[in-house]
């Protein structure tokens, strides 16, 4: 279950970064792309994580 939560967290980071990239009024100096990349990395970690049920 934790892996699904990590994947969803990564997706929400990517959506936030995408909104910031498309918004013309907001300029963070390229940090928007770092937010998208961070979301992608978190999603990949969540995808690769094994959930061990005991």
Backbone as a printed PyTorch tensor [residue, N CA C, xyz], in Angstrom:
tensor([[[  0.8210,  -1.1950,   0.0000],
         [  0.0000,   0.0000,   0.0000],
         [  0.8670,   1.2620,   0.0000]],

        [[  2.0430,   1.1650,   0.6280],
         [  2.9150,   2.3270,   0.6790],
         [  3.4350,   2.6870,  -0.7100]],

        [[  3.6410,   1.6840,  -1.5570],
         [  4.1320,   1.9720,  -2.9030],
         [  3.0940,   2.7550,  -3.7120]],

        [[  1.8330,   2.4300,  -3.5220],
         [  0.7750,   3.1670,  -4.2260],
         [  0.7220,   4.6120,  -3.7460]],

        [[  0.9240,   4.8020,  -2.4680],
         [  0.9400,   6.1660,  -1.9310],
         [  2.1160,   6.9630,  -2.4890]],

        [[  3.2800,   6.3160,  -2.6470],
         [  4.4250,   7.0010,  -3.2250],
         [  4.1890,   7.3510,  -4.6900]],

        [[  3.5740,   6.4420,  -5.4270],
         [  3.2690,   6.7180,  -6.8270],
         [  2.3030,   7.8890,  -6.9360]],

        [[  1.2870,   7.9160,  -6.1040],
         [  0.3230,   9.0200,  -6.1360],
         [  0.9560,  10.3410,  -5.7220]],

        [[  1.8830,  10.2970,  -4.7690],
         [  2.5940,  11.5110,  -4.3670],
         [  3.4360,  12.0430,  -5.5240]],

        [[  4.1090,  11.1420,  -6.2300],
         [  4.9030,  11.5510,  -7.3800],
         [  4.0480,  12.1420,  -8.4820]],

        [[  2.8970,  11.5360,  -8.7320],
         [  1.9900,  12.0610,  -9.7510],
         [  1.4920,  13.4470,  -9.3700]],

        [[  1.2050,  13.6550,  -8.0950],
         [  0.7330,  14.9780,  -7.6710],
         [  1.8480,  16.0210,  -7.8080]],

        [[  3.1070,  15.6370,  -7.5460],
         [  4.2230,  16.5610,  -7.7840],
         [  4.3250,  16.9100,  -9.2570]],

        [[  4.1570,  15.9080, -10.1270],
         [  4.2460,  16.1740, -11.5610],
         [  3.1230,  17.0840, -12.0360]],

        [[  1.9280,  16.8990, -11.5070],
         [  0.8040,  17.7670, -11.8730],
         [  1.0580,  19.1940, -11.3900]],

        [[  1.5510,  19.3340, -10.1650],
         [  1.8650,  20.6630,  -9.6360],
         [  2.9250,  21.3460, -10.4830]],

        [[  3.9790,  20.6290, -10.8220],
         [  5.0210,  21.2050, -11.6640],
         [  4.5060,  21.5690, -13.0430]],

        [[  3.6320,  20.7450, -13.6000],
         [  3.0520,  21.0400, -14.9070],
         [  2.1950,  22.2820, -14.8860]],

        [[  1.4430,  22.4580, -13.8160],
         [  0.6240,  23.6650, -13.6840],
         [  1.5200,  24.8970, -13.5620]],

        [[  2.6050,  24.7710, -12.7990],
         [  3.5160,  25.9070, -12.6480],
         [  4.2350,  26.2350, -13.9530]],

        [[  4.5330,  25.2140, -14.7690],
         [  5.1790,  25.4670, -16.0620],
         [  4.2230,  26.2010, -16.9930]],

        [[  2.9630,  25.8010, -17.0060],
         [  2.0010,  26.3870, -17.9340],
         [  1.4830,  27.7550, -17.4990]],

        [[  1.5880,  28.0750, -16.2180],
         [  1.1040,  29.3540, -15.7160],
         [  2.0860,  30.4550, -16.1010]],

        [[  1.6120,  31.4180, -16.8720],
         [  2.5020,  32.4780, -17.3470],
         [  2.7830,  33.5310, -16.2780]],

        [[  1.9520,  33.6190, -15.2670],
         [  2.1480,  34.6320, -14.2350],
         [  3.1960,  34.2040, -13.2100]],

        [[  3.4790,  32.9210, -13.1420],
         [  4.4280,  32.4030, -12.1630],
         [  5.7530,  32.0900, -12.8460]],

        [[  6.8340,  32.6090, -12.2850],
         [  8.1620,  32.3030, -12.8070],
         [  9.0760,  31.9700, -11.6370]],

        [[  9.4730,  30.7090, -11.5570],
         [ 10.3510,  30.2780, -10.4750],
         [ 11.7800,  30.0470, -10.9560]],

        [[ 12.0720,  30.4580, -12.1670],
         [ 13.4270,  30.3680, -12.6780],
         [ 13.8800,  28.9570, -13.0000]],

        [[ 12.9900,  28.1250, -13.4790],
         [ 13.3530,  26.7600, -13.8530],
         [ 13.1010,  25.7300, -12.7750]],

        [[ 12.6890,  26.1470, -11.5940],
         [ 12.4210,  25.2020, -10.5130],
         [ 11.1970,  24.3490, -10.8070]],

        [[ 10.3570,  24.8020, -11.7320],
         [  9.1710,  24.0260, -12.0920],
         [  9.5700,  22.6810, -12.6850]],

        [[ 10.6190,  22.7090, -13.5060],
         [ 11.0730,  21.4780, -14.1360],
         [ 11.7200,  20.5410, -13.1210]],

        [[ 12.3450,  21.1030, -12.1040],
         [ 12.9150,  20.2760, -11.0350],
         [ 11.8030,  19.6070, -10.2460]],

        [[ 10.6800,  20.2920, -10.0310],
         [  9.5400,  19.7100,  -9.3370],
         [  8.9700,  18.5460, -10.1420]],

        [[  8.8730,  18.7110, -11.4610],
         [  8.3800,  17.6320, -12.3180],
         [  9.3300,  16.4460, -12.2770]],

        [[ 10.6310,  16.7090, -12.3400],
         [ 11.6210,  15.6360, -12.2890],
         [ 11.5850,  14.9240, -10.9440]],

        [[ 11.4250,  15.6680,  -9.8680],
         [ 11.3180,  15.0710,  -8.5350],
         [ 10.0910,  14.1660,  -8.4490]],

        [[  8.9830,  14.6010,  -9.0100],
         [  7.7840,  13.7760,  -9.0300],
         [  7.9750,  12.4990,  -9.8130]],

        [[  8.7010,  12.5830, -10.9330],
         [  8.9950,  11.3940, -11.7230],
         [  9.8620,  10.4140, -10.9430]],

        [[ 10.8580,  10.9220, -10.2490],
         [ 11.7450,  10.0650,  -9.4530],
         [ 10.9790,   9.3940,  -8.3260]],

        [[ 10.1180,  10.1390,  -7.6350],
         [  9.3260,   9.5690,  -6.5450],
         [  8.3800,   8.4930,  -7.0810]],

        [[  7.7950,   8.7110,  -8.2460],
         [  6.9100,   7.7150,  -8.8390],
         [  7.6670,   6.4440,  -9.2060]],

        [[  8.8680,   6.5920,  -9.7380],
         [  9.6700,   5.4170, -10.0840],
         [ 10.0750,   4.6430,  -8.8400]],

        [[ 10.4340,   5.3470,  -7.7760],
         [ 10.7590,   4.6800,  -6.5180],
         [  9.5550,   3.9260,  -5.9760]],

        [[  8.3880,   4.5300,  -6.0490],
         [  7.1770,   3.8620,  -5.6050],
         [  6.8340,   2.6460,  -6.4520]],

        [[  7.1380,   2.7270,  -7.7510],
         [  6.8850,   1.5960,  -8.6290],
         [  7.8150,   0.4300,  -8.3470]],

        [[  9.0630,   0.7240,  -8.0000],
         [ 10.0540,  -0.3210,  -7.7610],
         [ 10.0260,  -0.8750,  -6.3380]],

        [[  9.3510,  -0.1980,  -5.4270],
         [  9.3360,  -0.6090,  -4.0230],
         [  8.4910,  -1.8640,  -3.8420]],

        [[  9.0230,  -2.8050,  -3.0760],
         [  8.2870,  -4.0410,  -2.7680],
         [  7.5200,  -3.8550,  -1.4670]],

        [[  6.2460,  -4.1930,  -1.5030],
         [  5.4520,  -4.1940,  -0.2810],
         [  5.3840,  -5.6150,   0.2430]],

        [[  5.9770,  -5.8300,   1.3980],
         [  6.0070,  -7.1550,   2.0050],
         [  4.8490,  -7.2510,   2.9810]],

        [[  3.9690,  -8.2040,   2.7290],
         [  2.8230,  -8.4160,   3.6090],
         [  3.2060,  -9.5050,   4.6040]],

        [[  3.1120,  -9.1690,   5.8870],
         [  3.4870, -10.1670,   6.8930],
         [  2.2770, -10.7560,   7.5770]]])
